[in-house]
Amino acid sequence: MRVLPSAPTSSVLSATSAALLASAQLVAGTSNLQNVLKNTHGSDEYRYPTDFTRGIMPIPVHSHNDYWRDVPFYTGLSHGCASTEADVWLYNDTLYVRTVGHEQSALTKARTLESLYINPILDVLKKQNPTTPFVTSPTKNGVFDTVSDQTLYFFIDVKTSGPETWNAVVSALQPLRDAGYLTTLKDNKTITNGPVTIIGTGNTPLDLVGPIADRDYFYDAPLSSLNDTEYAGVTSLISPIASDDFQATFGSVSDTDPVFTDEQLNTLRAQIATAKSRGIGARYWDTPYYPIRLRNAVWRELLREGVALLNADDLDAVAEFF
């Protein structure tokens, strides 16, 4: 059972209080059993060091607009989402994350990339990689206890000036980098998967990612433009996931079979095939969210045709969908 965290008691949660809230919520599905165990037999025998995310099965879902949620990152994690995102704005050398709003008016001093994402992710990974007498060598487990080698895709959507903001993002990743938790590229040919795969999107400049032979960050290429000259050389070494606007690509679709017209289906298959031929996974954002029948019909077709990640705002609904 995946439980959506309840609303916080204050408008902004510190990383520590967010972690405590999320920890309590993540085990809420088994709270009755845990209460029995605590009251009758103690709990030590029934707990283990990496049980922070126990019972949460990862699903191929991108937690869209994750930064809108009461508890960013933890909400998507509690639903099993294998991908999350943050919109970042650079002001006075600090990367801020917006709330449900638009541009500068939605920013607050407390909501930073560090407080809402870097620190919470690092906290979870420390829990998943404990030092115990039973650990003979350092581990690099991911955020999901059930599938420890599942990477967490972390899309960072650059909203202010591309080069300046992206350089600040790269610097902000240092705590995850120091811990060895990032997926890396070596000599422009060898990828070593890590617990977190950073993907720059929005105003992220391709020329600050693609030409770098040794790096721990990647690029969200435009799925519909992979055959354009600018992106002809883009492979999974640069872009593990390529994304595009569903509405702009397909326009209106049907909520009954067939969901796509022949022309739309050919476009979908061609784009996914091009991506797959280069080892790239496909994602479409701005998919229909209403009516529910249409949303679910689109989700089914996209999964059937082989997208790597479903884009979802309603995490309760998408978790039940799987």
Phi and psi restraints in degrees (value plus and minus 20) as a CYANA .aco file:
   2 ARG   PHI    -127.7   -87.7
   2 ARG   PSI     109.6   149.6
   3 VAL   PHI    -134.8   -94.8
   3 VAL   PSI     107.4   147.4
   4 LEU   PHI     -93.7   -53.7
   4 LEU   PSI     105.9   145.9
   5 PRO   PHI     -77.7   -37.7
   5 PRO   PSI     120.7   160.7
   6 SER   PHI     -93.0   -53.0
   6 SER   PSI     146.4   186.4
   7 ALA   PHI     -85.8   -45.8
   7 ALA   PSI     122.9   162.9
   8 PRO   PHI     -91.1   -51.1
   8 PRO   PSI     139.9   179.9
   9 THR   PHI    -101.4   -61.4
   9 THR   PSI     -34.6     5.4
  10 SER   PHI    -146.7  -106.7
  10 SER   PSI     144.7   184.7
  11 SER   PHI     -86.8   -46.8
  11 SER   PSI     -47.1    -7.1
  12 VAL   PHI    -154.5  -114.5
  12 VAL   PSI     112.5   152.5
  13 LEU   PHI    -120.4   -80.4
  13 LEU   PSI     117.5   157.5
  14 SER   PHI     -91.4   -51.4
  14 SER   PSI     142.7   182.7
  15 ALA   PHI     -78.7   -38.7
  15 ALA   PSI     -58.2   -18.2
  16 THR   PHI     -87.6   -47.6
  16 THR   PSI     -67.6   -27.6
  17 SER   PHI     -88.0   -48.0
  17 SER   PSI     -53.3   -13.3
  18 ALA   PHI     -82.9   -42.9
  18 ALA   PSI     -61.5   -21.5
  19 ALA   PHI     -83.8   -43.8
  19 ALA   PSI     -61.5   -21.5
  20 LEU   PHI     -85.7   -45.7
  20 LEU   PSI     -63.1   -23.1
  21 LEU   PHI     -82.7   -42.7
  21 LEU   PSI     -67.0   -27.0
  22 ALA   PHI     -83.0   -43.0
  22 ALA   PSI     -60.3   -20.3
  23 SER   PHI     -79.2   -39.2
  23 SER   PSI     -62.9   -22.9
  24 ALA   PHI     -87.4   -47.4
  24 ALA   PSI     -59.1   -19.1
  25 GLN   PHI     -91.8   -51.8
  25 GLN   PSI     -55.2   -15.2
  26 LEU   PHI     -83.6   -43.6
  26 LEU   PSI     -48.5    -8.5
  27 VAL   PHI    -120.9   -80.9
  27 VAL   PSI     -12.7    27.3
  28 ALA   PHI     -81.1   -41.1
  28 ALA   PSI     -50.8   -10.8
  29 GLY   PHI     -83.6   -43.6
  29 GLY   PSI     -42.5    -2.5
  30 THR   PHI    -137.4   -97.4
  30 THR   PSI       1.9    41.9
  31 SER   PHI     -83.1   -43.1
  31 SER   PSI     -57.7   -17.7
  32 ASN   PHI     -83.0   -43.0
  32 ASN   PSI     -65.9   -25.9
  33 LEU   PHI     -83.2   -43.2
  33 LEU   PSI     -62.7   -22.7
  34 GLN   PHI     -82.6   -42.6
  34 GLN   PSI     -57.2   -17.2
  35 ASN   PHI     -83.5   -43.5
  35 ASN   PSI     -60.6   -20.6
  36 VAL   PHI     -81.4   -41.4
  36 VAL   PSI     -66.9   -26.9
  37 LEU   PHI     -83.4   -43.4
  37 LEU   PSI     -60.4   -20.4
  38 LYS   PHI     -86.5   -46.5
  38 LYS   PSI     -58.5   -18.5
  39 ASN   PHI    -101.0   -61.0
  39 ASN   PSI     -41.1    -1.1
  40 THR   PHI    -131.8   -91.8
  40 THR   PSI     -46.3    -6.3
  41 HIS   PHI    -163.1  -123.1
  41 HIS   PSI     -11.9    28.1
  42 GLY   PHI      53.3    93.3
  42 GLY   PSI     151.5   191.5
  43 SER   PHI    -136.9   -96.9
  43 SER   PSI     -28.7    11.3
  44 ASP   PHI     -78.9   -38.9
  44 ASP   PSI     -60.5   -20.5
  45 GLU   PHI     -87.7   -47.7
  45 GLU   PSI     -39.5     0.5
  46 TYR   PHI    -124.4   -84.4
  46 TYR   PSI     -14.7    25.3
  47 ARG   PHI    -135.7   -95.7
  47 ARG   PSI     138.2   178.2
  48 TYR   PHI    -167.6  -127.6
  48 TYR   PSI     140.1   180.1
  49 PRO   PHI     -77.2   -37.2
  49 PRO   PSI     -52.5   -12.5
  50 THR   PHI    -124.3   -84.3
  50 THR   PSI       5.3    45.3
  51 ASP   PHI    -105.4   -65.4
  51 ASP   PSI     -10.0    30.0
  52 PHE   PHI     -75.4   -35.4
  52 PHE   PSI     -60.5   -20.5
  53 THR   PHI    -134.0   -94.0
  53 THR   PSI       6.7    46.7
  54 ARG   PHI     -82.4   -42.4
  54 ARG   PSI     123.8   163.8
  55 GLY   PHI      60.9   100.9
  55 GLY   PSI     -24.2    15.8
  56 ILE   PHI    -115.5   -75.5
  56 ILE   PSI      94.1   134.1
  57 MET   PHI    -111.8   -71.8
  57 MET   PSI     107.2   147.2
  58 PRO   PHI     -86.2   -46.2
  58 PRO   PSI     120.6   160.6
  59 ILE   PHI    -146.2  -106.2
  59 ILE   PSI     129.9   169.9
  60 PRO   PHI     -96.3   -56.3
  60 PRO   PSI      48.8    88.8
  61 VAL   PHI    -148.7  -108.7
  61 VAL   PSI     116.9   156.9
  62 HIS   PHI    -116.6   -76.6
  62 HIS   PSI      97.8   137.8
  63 SER   PHI     -94.1   -54.1
  63 SER   PSI      69.4   109.4
  64 HIS   PHI     -90.9   -50.9
  64 HIS   PSI     122.0   162.0
  65 ASN   PHI      34.3    74.3
  65 ASN   PSI      18.6    58.6
  66 ASP   PHI     -77.1   -37.1
  66 ASP   PSI     -53.8   -13.8
  67 TYR   PHI     -87.4   -47.4
  67 TYR   PSI     -31.6     8.4
  68 TRP   PHI     -94.4   -54.4
  68 TRP   PSI     -41.9    -1.9
  69 ARG   PHI     -94.9   -54.9
  69 ARG   PSI     138.1   178.1
  70 ASP   PHI     -77.0   -37.0
  70 ASP   PSI     -60.2   -20.2
  71 VAL   PHI    -146.1  -106.1
  71 VAL   PSI      66.5   106.5
  72 PRO   PHI     -76.6   -36.6
  72 PRO   PSI     131.7   171.7
  73 PHE   PHI      50.3    90.3
  73 PHE   PSI     -75.2   -35.2
  74 TYR   PHI     -84.6   -44.6
  74 TYR   PSI     -53.4   -13.4
  75 THR   PHI     -85.2   -45.2
  75 THR   PSI     -67.8   -27.8
  76 GLY   PHI     -82.1   -42.1
  76 GLY   PSI     -61.2   -21.2
  77 LEU   PHI     -80.3   -40.3
  77 LEU   PSI     -64.1   -24.1
  78 SER   PHI     -85.2   -45.2
  78 SER   PSI     -41.2    -1.2
  79 HIS   PHI    -114.7   -74.7
  79 HIS   PSI     -23.4    16.6
  80 GLY   PHI      69.2   109.2
  80 GLY   PSI      -9.3    30.7
  81 CYS   PHI     -85.2   -45.2
  81 CYS   PSI     107.2   147.2
  82 ALA   PHI    -104.2   -64.2
  82 ALA   PSI     -17.6    22.4
  83 SER   PHI    -167.8  -127.8
  83 SER   PSI     121.9   161.9
  84 THR   PHI    -157.9  -117.9
  84 THR   PSI     152.1   192.1
  85 GLU   PHI    -171.0  -131.0
  85 GLU   PSI     135.3   175.3
  86 ALA   PHI    -159.4  -119.4
  86 ALA   PSI     113.7   153.7
  87 ASP   PHI    -107.2   -67.2
  87 ASP   PSI     107.5   147.5
  88 VAL   PHI    -142.3  -102.3
  88 VAL   PSI     124.0   164.0
  89 TRP   PHI    -148.0  -108.0
  89 TRP   PSI     111.2   151.2
  90 LEU   PHI    -116.8   -76.8
  90 LEU   PSI      98.5   138.5
  91 TYR   PHI    -157.2  -117.2
  91 TYR   PSI     107.2   147.2
  92 ASN   PHI      31.1    71.1
  92 ASN   PSI      24.9    64.9
  93 ASP   PHI      48.6    88.6
  93 ASP   PSI      -6.3    33.7
  94 THR   PHI    -139.6   -99.6
  94 THR   PSI     118.8   158.8
  95 LEU   PHI    -113.6   -73.6
  95 LEU   PSI      94.9   134.9
  96 TYR   PHI    -122.7   -82.7
  96 TYR   PSI     130.5   170.5
  97 VAL   PHI    -131.7   -91.7
  97 VAL   PSI     111.2   151.2
  98 ARG   PHI    -100.3   -60.3
  98 ARG   PSI     146.6   186.6
  99 THR   PHI    -124.7   -84.7
  99 THR   PSI    -177.4  -137.4
 100 VAL   PHI     -96.5   -56.5
 100 VAL   PSI      74.3   114.3
 101 GLY   PHI    -199.8  -159.8
 101 GLY   PSI    -180.6  -140.6
 102 HIS   PHI    -151.9  -111.9
 102 HIS   PSI     106.0   146.0
 103 GLU   PHI      36.4    76.4
 103 GLU   PSI    -162.3  -122.3
 104 GLN   PHI     -81.4   -41.4
 104 GLN   PSI     -53.5   -13.5
 105 SER   PHI     -85.1   -45.1
 105 SER   PSI     -36.4     3.6
 106 ALA   PHI    -118.7   -78.7
 106 ALA   PSI     -13.4    26.6
 107 LEU   PHI    -113.3   -73.3
 107 LEU   PSI     127.8   167.8
 108 THR   PHI    -155.6  -115.6
 108 THR   PSI     138.1   178.1
 109 LYS   PHI     -85.4   -45.4
 109 LYS   PSI     -50.0   -10.0
 110 ALA   PHI    -100.9   -60.9
 110 ALA   PSI     -42.8    -2.8
 111 ARG   PHI    -112.3   -72.3
 111 ARG   PSI      73.0   113.0
 112 THR   PHI    -137.8   -97.8
 112 THR   PSI     143.9   183.9
 113 LEU   PHI     -79.8   -39.8
 113 LEU   PSI     -57.4   -17.4
 114 GLU   PHI     -86.4   -46.4
 114 GLU   PSI     -67.3   -27.3
 115 SER   PHI     -95.0   -55.0
 115 SER   PSI     -54.8   -14.8
 116 LEU   PHI    -114.5   -74.5
 116 LEU   PSI     -38.5     1.5
 117 TYR   PHI    -151.6  -111.6
 117 TYR   PSI     -77.8   -37.8
 118 ILE   PHI     -79.1   -39.1
 118 ILE   PSI     -72.9   -32.9
 119 ASN   PHI     -85.2   -45.2
 119 ASN   PSI     -65.3   -25.3
 120 PRO   PHI     -82.3   -42.3
 120 PRO   PSI     -61.5   -21.5
 121 ILE   PHI     -83.1   -43.1
 121 ILE   PSI     -64.2   -24.2
 122 LEU   PHI     -81.6   -41.6
 122 LEU   PSI     -59.9   -19.9
 123 ASP   PHI     -82.9   -42.9
 123 ASP   PSI     -65.0   -25.0
 124 VAL   PHI     -84.1   -44.1
 124 VAL   PSI     -63.3   -23.3
 125 LEU   PHI     -86.9   -46.9
 125 LEU   PSI     -52.3   -12.3
 126 LYS   PHI     -85.3   -45.3
 126 LYS   PSI     -57.4   -17.4
 127 LYS   PHI     -87.0   -47.0
 127 LYS   PSI     -54.5   -14.5
 128 GLN   PHI    -101.4   -61.4
 128 GLN   PSI     -30.1     9.9
 129 ASN   PHI    -150.7  -110.7
 129 ASN   PSI      42.2    82.2
 130 PRO   PHI     -95.9   -55.9
 130 PRO   PSI     140.8   180.8
 131 THR   PHI    -119.0   -79.0
 131 THR   PSI      94.9   134.9
 132 THR   PHI    -157.0  -117.0
 132 THR   PSI     147.0   187.0
 133 PRO   PHI     -81.6   -41.6
 133 PRO   PSI     -36.5     3.5
 134 PHE   PHI    -112.3   -72.3
 134 PHE   PSI     -28.4    11.6
 135 VAL   PHI    -113.8   -73.8
 135 VAL   PSI      90.5   130.5
 136 THR   PHI    -107.0   -67.0
 136 THR   PSI     -40.1    -0.1
 137 SER   PHI    -169.1  -129.1
 137 SER   PSI     134.3   174.3
 138 PRO   PHI     -76.9   -36.9
 138 PRO   PSI     119.6   159.6
 139 THR   PHI    -124.7   -84.7
 139 THR   PSI     142.1   182.1
 140 LYS   PHI    -153.6  -113.6
 140 LYS   PSI      34.7    74.7
 141 ASN   PHI     -90.4   -50.4
 141 ASN   PSI     130.3   170.3
 142 GLY   PHI    -103.2   -63.2
 142 GLY   PSI    -190.3  -150.3
 143 VAL   PHI     -95.1   -55.1
 143 VAL   PSI     -38.4     1.6
 144 PHE   PHI    -118.3   -78.3
 144 PHE   PSI      99.4   139.4
 145 ASP   PHI     -85.5   -45.5
 145 ASP   PSI     -50.6   -10.6
 146 THR   PHI     -95.8   -55.8
 146 THR   PSI     -49.9    -9.9
 147 VAL   PHI    -156.6  -116.6
 147 VAL   PSI      66.4   106.4
 148 SER   PHI     -88.9   -48.9
 148 SER   PSI     -38.7     1.3
 149 ASP   PHI    -116.7   -76.7
 149 ASP   PSI     -12.4    27.6
 150 GLN   PHI     -96.0   -56.0
 150 GLN   PSI      99.3   139.3
 151 THR   PHI     -95.4   -55.4
 151 THR   PSI     132.7   172.7
 152 LEU   PHI    -119.6   -79.6
 152 LEU   PSI      95.0   135.0
 153 TYR   PHI     -95.2   -55.2
 153 TYR   PSI     105.2   145.2
 154 PHE   PHI    -140.4  -100.4
 154 PHE   PSI      80.3   120.3
 155 PHE   PHI    -103.2   -63.2
 155 PHE   PSI     105.7   145.7
 156 ILE   PHI    -132.8   -92.8
 156 ILE   PSI      89.9   129.9
 157 ASP   PHI    -111.6   -71.6
 157 ASP   PSI      86.4   126.4
 158 VAL   PHI     -98.1   -58.1
 158 VAL   PSI     101.3   141.3
 159 LYS   PHI    -125.2   -85.2
 159 LYS   PSI     -46.2    -6.2
 160 THR   PHI    -118.2   -78.2
 160 THR   PSI    -189.2  -149.2
 161 SER   PHI     -65.5   -25.5
 161 SER   PSI     103.3   143.3
 162 GLY   PHI     -73.7   -33.7
 162 GLY   PSI     -82.9   -42.9
 163 PRO   PHI     -79.7   -39.7
 163 PRO   PSI     -67.4   -27.4
 164 GLU   PHI     -84.9   -44.9
 164 GLU   PSI     -65.5   -25.5
 165 THR   PHI     -89.1   -49.1
 165 THR   PSI     -60.4   -20.4
 166 TRP   PHI     -85.5   -45.5
 166 TRP   PSI     -58.8   -18.8
 167 ASN   PHI     -82.1   -42.1
 167 ASN   PSI     -56.4   -16.4
 168 ALA   PHI     -87.7   -47.7
 168 ALA   PSI     -56.8   -16.8
 169 VAL   PHI     -82.2   -42.2
 169 VAL   PSI     -67.9   -27.9
 170 VAL   PHI     -77.5   -37.5
 170 VAL   PSI     -61.3   -21.3
 171 SER   PHI     -86.7   -46.7
 171 SER   PSI     -57.9   -17.9
 172 ALA   PHI     -87.2   -47.2
 172 ALA   PSI     -39.7     0.3
 173 LEU   PHI     -98.8   -58.8
 173 LEU   PSI     -21.6    18.4
 174 GLN   PHI     -75.4   -35.4
 174 GLN   PSI     -61.4   -21.4
 175 PRO   PHI     -80.5   -40.5
 175 PRO   PSI     -59.6   -19.6
 176 LEU   PHI     -90.5   -50.5
 176 LEU   PSI     -55.6   -15.6
 177 ARG   PHI     -86.0   -46.0
 177 ARG   PSI     -66.5   -26.5
 178 ASP   PHI     -81.1   -41.1
 178 ASP   PSI     -52.5   -12.5
 179 ALA   PHI    -102.9   -62.9
 179 ALA   PSI     -26.1    13.9
 180 GLY   PHI      54.5    94.5
 180 GLY   PSI       9.0    49.0
 181 TYR   PHI    -117.8   -77.8
 181 TYR   PSI     -20.3    19.7
 182 LEU   PHI    -118.7   -78.7
 182 LEU   PSI     122.8   162.8
 183 THR   PHI     -84.6   -44.6
 183 THR   PSI     115.2   155.2
 184 THR   PHI    -145.9  -105.9
 184 THR   PSI     136.0   176.0
 185 LEU   PHI    -136.1   -96.1
 185 LEU   PSI     112.6   152.6
 186 LYS   PHI    -141.1  -101.1
 186 LYS   PSI     110.4   150.4
 187 ASP   PHI      35.2    75.2
 187 ASP   PSI       7.9    47.9
 188 ASN   PHI      36.9    76.9
 188 ASN   PSI       8.0    48.0
 189 LYS   PHI    -167.7  -127.7
 189 LYS   PSI     -41.2    -1.2
 190 THR   PHI    -141.4  -101.4
 190 THR   PSI      99.3   139.3
 191 ILE   PHI    -118.8   -78.8
 191 ILE   PSI     110.9   150.9
 192 THR   PHI    -132.3   -92.3
 192 THR   PSI      92.0   132.0
 193 ASN   PHI     -89.1   -49.1
 193 ASN   PSI     116.8   156.8
 194 GLY   PHI    -143.6  -103.6
 194 GLY   PSI     156.6   196.6
 195 PRO   PHI     -80.5   -40.5
 195 PRO   PSI     -46.2    -6.2
 196 VAL   PHI    -151.6  -111.6
 196 VAL   PSI     111.2   151.2
 197 THR   PHI    -133.3   -93.3
 197 THR   PSI      92.0   132.0
 198 ILE   PHI    -103.7   -63.7
 198 ILE   PSI     110.8   150.8
 199 ILE   PHI    -150.4  -110.4
 199 ILE   PSI      96.3   136.3
 200 GLY   PHI    -102.1   -62.1
 200 GLY   PSI     114.8   154.8
 201 THR   PHI    -157.2  -117.2
 201 THR   PSI    -190.7  -150.7
 202 GLY   PHI      47.0    87.0
 202 GLY   PSI    -142.3  -102.3
 203 ASN   PHI    -107.1   -67.1
 203 ASN   PSI      -7.4    32.6
 204 THR   PHI     -79.6   -39.6
 204 THR   PSI     104.3   144.3
 205 PRO   PHI     -98.5   -58.5
 205 PRO   PSI     108.9   148.9
 206 LEU   PHI     -79.1   -39.1
 206 LEU   PSI     -55.9   -15.9
 207 ASP   PHI     -94.4   -54.4
 207 ASP   PSI     -25.8    14.2
 208 LEU   PHI    -121.0   -81.0
 208 LEU   PSI     -15.3    24.7
 209 VAL   PHI    -143.4  -103.4
 209 VAL   PSI     -82.1   -42.1
 210 GLY   PHI     -72.6   -32.6
 210 GLY   PSI     -66.2   -26.2
 211 PRO   PHI     -96.5   -56.5
 211 PRO   PSI     -29.4    10.6
 212 ILE   PHI     -99.6   -59.6
 212 ILE   PSI      96.1   136.1
 213 ALA   PHI     -95.7   -55.7
 213 ALA   PSI     -51.9   -11.9
 214 ASP   PHI    -142.3  -102.3
 214 ASP   PSI      91.0   131.0
 215 ARG   PHI    -176.7  -136.7
 215 ARG   PSI     147.7   187.7
 216 ASP   PHI    -148.2  -108.2
 216 ASP   PSI      19.2    59.2
 217 TYR   PHI    -172.9  -132.9
 217 TYR   PSI     137.1   177.1
 218 PHE   PHI    -156.1  -116.1
 218 PHE   PSI    -193.2  -153.2
 219 TYR   PHI    -151.4  -111.4
 219 TYR   PSI     119.0   159.0
 220 ASP   PHI    -111.1   -71.1
 220 ASP   PSI      72.9   112.9
 221 ALA   PHI     -93.6   -53.6
 221 ALA   PSI     132.6   172.6
 222 PRO   PHI     -93.6   -53.6
 222 PRO   PSI      95.6   135.6
 223 LEU   PHI     -77.7   -37.7
 223 LEU   PSI     -60.9   -20.9
 224 SER   PHI     -98.2   -58.2
 224 SER   PSI     -27.0    13.0
 225 SER   PHI    -134.2   -94.2
 225 SER   PSI      -6.2    33.8
 226 LEU   PHI     -82.3   -42.3
 226 LEU   PSI     -43.2    -3.2
 227 ASN   PHI    -110.1   -70.1
 227 ASN   PSI     -23.6    16.4
 228 ASP   PHI     -90.5   -50.5
 228 ASP   PSI     135.7   175.7
 229 THR   PHI     -74.8   -34.8
 229 THR   PSI     -62.1   -22.1
 230 GLU   PHI     -81.6   -41.6
 230 GLU   PSI     -50.6   -10.6
 231 TYR   PHI    -133.3   -93.3
 231 TYR   PSI     -10.9    29.1
 232 ALA   PHI     -81.7   -41.7
 232 ALA   PSI     -49.1    -9.1
 233 GLY   PHI    -114.6   -74.6
 233 GLY   PSI     -13.8    26.2
 234 VAL   PHI     -99.0   -59.0
 234 VAL   PSI     104.1   144.1
 235 THR   PHI    -146.3  -106.3
 235 THR   PSI    -191.7  -151.7
 236 SER   PHI     -84.7   -44.7
 236 SER   PSI     -37.5     2.5
 237 LEU   PHI     -87.3   -47.3
 237 LEU   PSI     -41.7    -1.7
 238 ILE   PHI    -127.9   -87.9
 238 ILE   PSI     -63.6   -23.6
 239 SER   PHI    -152.4  -112.4
 239 SER   PSI      75.5   115.5
 240 PRO   PHI     -87.2   -47.2
 240 PRO   PSI     -48.8    -8.8
 241 ILE   PHI    -150.7  -110.7
 241 ILE   PSI     114.2   154.2
 242 ALA   PHI    -135.2   -95.2
 242 ALA   PSI     121.1   161.1
 243 SER   PHI    -148.3  -108.3
 243 SER   PSI     139.5   179.5
 244 ASP   PHI    -178.8  -138.8
 244 ASP   PSI     146.3   186.3
 245 ASP   PHI     -98.7   -58.7
 245 ASP   PSI      95.6   135.6
 246 PHE   PHI     -81.5   -41.5
 246 PHE   PSI     -68.4   -28.4
 247 GLN   PHI     -83.5   -43.5
 247 GLN   PSI     -61.5   -21.5
 248 ALA   PHI     -87.7   -47.7
 248 ALA   PSI     -51.3   -11.3
 249 THR   PHI    -100.3   -60.3
 249 THR   PSI     -62.6   -22.6
 250 PHE   PHI    -134.6   -94.6
 250 PHE   PSI     -40.2    -0.2
 251 GLY   PHI      47.6    87.6
 251 GLY   PSI    -161.6  -121.6
 252 SER   PHI     -98.0   -58.0
 252 SER   PSI     120.4   160.4
 253 VAL   PHI    -149.2  -109.2
 253 VAL   PSI     148.4   188.4
 254 SER   PHI    -114.1   -74.1
 254 SER   PSI     131.1   171.1
 255 ASP   PHI    -114.0   -74.0
 255 ASP   PSI     -11.1    28.9
 256 THR   PHI    -147.9  -107.9
 256 THR   PSI     142.9   182.9
 257 ASP   PHI     -89.1   -49.1
 257 ASP   PSI     115.9   155.9
 258 PRO   PHI     -99.9   -59.9
 258 PRO   PSI     120.5   160.5
 259 VAL   PHI     -87.4   -47.4
 259 VAL   PSI     -63.4   -23.4
 260 PHE   PHI    -124.4   -84.4
 260 PHE   PSI     126.3   166.3
 261 THR   PHI     -89.8   -49.8
 261 THR   PSI     148.1   188.1
 262 ASP   PHI     -78.1   -38.1
 262 ASP   PSI     -60.8   -20.8
 263 GLU   PHI     -85.7   -45.7
 263 GLU   PSI     -63.8   -23.8
 264 GLN   PHI     -84.3   -44.3
 264 GLN   PSI     -61.9   -21.9
 265 LEU   PHI     -85.8   -45.8
 265 LEU   PSI     -58.3   -18.3
 266 ASN   PHI     -83.5   -43.5
 266 ASN   PSI     -60.1   -20.1
 267 THR   PHI     -83.3   -43.3
 267 THR   PSI     -66.2   -26.2
 268 LEU   PHI     -78.8   -38.8
 268 LEU   PSI     -69.9   -29.9
 269 ARG   PHI     -85.1   -45.1
 269 ARG   PSI     -58.1   -18.1
 270 ALA   PHI     -86.1   -46.1
 270 ALA   PSI     -61.7   -21.7
 271 GLN   PHI     -86.7   -46.7
 271 GLN   PSI     -64.1   -24.1
 272 ILE   PHI     -85.9   -45.9
 272 ILE   PSI     -59.6   -19.6
 273 ALA   PHI     -84.9   -44.9
 273 ALA   PSI     -62.9   -22.9
 274 THR   PHI     -79.8   -39.8
 274 THR   PSI     -65.2   -25.2
 275 ALA   PHI     -82.2   -42.2
 275 ALA   PSI     -68.2   -28.2
 276 LYS   PHI     -82.9   -42.9
 276 LYS   PSI     -53.2   -13.2
 277 SER   PHI     -84.3   -44.3
 277 SER   PSI     -38.3     1.7
 278 ARG   PHI    -130.4   -90.4
 278 ARG   PSI     -10.1    29.9
 279 GLY   PHI      58.5    98.5
 279 GLY   PSI      -0.4    39.6
 280 ILE   PHI    -123.3   -83.3
 280 ILE   PSI     117.1   157.1
 281 GLY   PHI    -107.0   -67.0
 281 GLY   PSI     133.6   173.6
 282 ALA   PHI    -128.0   -88.0
 282 ALA   PSI     123.8   163.8
 283 ARG   PHI    -162.9  -122.9
 283 ARG   PSI     118.5   158.5
 284 TYR   PHI    -137.1   -97.1
 284 TYR   PSI     107.2   147.2
 285 TRP   PHI    -121.6   -81.6
 285 TRP   PSI     150.7   190.7
 286 ASP   PHI      41.0    81.0
 286 ASP   PSI      18.5    58.5
 287 THR   PHI     -96.6   -56.6
 287 THR   PSI     137.0   177.0
 288 PRO   PHI     -79.7   -39.7
 288 PRO   PSI     119.1   159.1
 289 TYR   PHI    -133.1   -93.1
 289 TYR   PSI     -28.9    11.1
 290 TYR   PHI    -176.9  -136.9
 290 TYR   PSI     123.0   163.0
 291 PRO   PHI     -88.1   -48.1
 291 PRO   PSI     142.7   182.7
 292 ILE   PHI     -79.1   -39.1
 292 ILE   PSI     -60.1   -20.1
 293 ARG   PHI     -80.6   -40.6
 293 ARG   PSI     -60.1   -20.1
 294 LEU   PHI     -87.8   -47.8
 294 LEU   PSI     -65.5   -25.5
 295 ARG   PHI     -75.7   -35.7
 295 ARG   PSI     -68.5   -28.5
 296 ASN   PHI     -87.9   -47.9
 296 ASN   PSI     -55.8   -15.8
 297 ALA   PHI     -83.8   -43.8
 297 ALA   PSI     -61.0   -21.0
 298 VAL   PHI     -86.9   -46.9
 298 VAL   PSI     -63.7   -23.7
 299 TRP   PHI     -76.8   -36.8
 299 TRP   PSI     -65.7   -25.7
 300 ARG   PHI     -80.7   -40.7
 300 ARG   PSI     -64.5   -24.5
 301 GLU   PHI     -87.2   -47.2
 301 GLU   PSI     -60.6   -20.6
 302 LEU   PHI     -83.9   -43.9
 302 LEU   PSI     -61.8   -21.8
 303 LEU   PHI     -85.8   -45.8
 303 LEU   PSI     -61.1   -21.1
 304 ARG   PHI     -82.0   -42.0
 304 ARG   PSI     -55.7   -15.7
 305 GLU   PHI    -106.4   -66.4
 305 GLU   PSI     -26.9    13.1
 306 GLY   PHI      83.1   123.1
 306 GLY   PSI       6.0    46.0
 307 VAL   PHI     -85.9   -45.9
 307 VAL   PSI     132.3   172.3
 308 ALA   PHI    -102.1   -62.1
 308 ALA   PSI     -54.3   -14.3
 309 LEU   PHI    -158.2  -118.2
 309 LEU   PSI     114.4   154.4
 310 LEU   PHI    -105.1   -65.1
 310 LEU   PSI     119.7   159.7
 311 ASN   PHI    -111.3   -71.3
 311 ASN   PSI     106.3   146.3
 312 ALA   PHI    -162.7  -122.7
 312 ALA   PSI     119.3   159.3
 313 ASP   PHI    -119.1   -79.1
 313 ASP   PSI     -60.4   -20.4
 314 ASP   PHI    -107.8   -67.8
 314 ASP   PSI      75.8   115.8
 315 LEU   PHI     -94.2   -54.2
 315 LEU   PSI     -52.5   -12.5
 316 ASP   PHI     -79.8   -39.8
 316 ASP   PSI     -64.8   -24.8
 317 ALA   PHI     -87.3   -47.3
 317 ALA   PSI     -63.7   -23.7
 318 VAL   PHI     -91.0   -51.0
 318 VAL   PSI     -52.7   -12.7
 319 ALA   PHI     -84.9   -44.9
 319 ALA   PSI     -60.5   -20.5
 320 GLU   PHI     -89.0   -49.0
 320 GLU   PSI     -51.5   -11.5
 321 PHE   PHI     -80.8   -40.8
 321 PHE   PSI     -58.0   -18.0
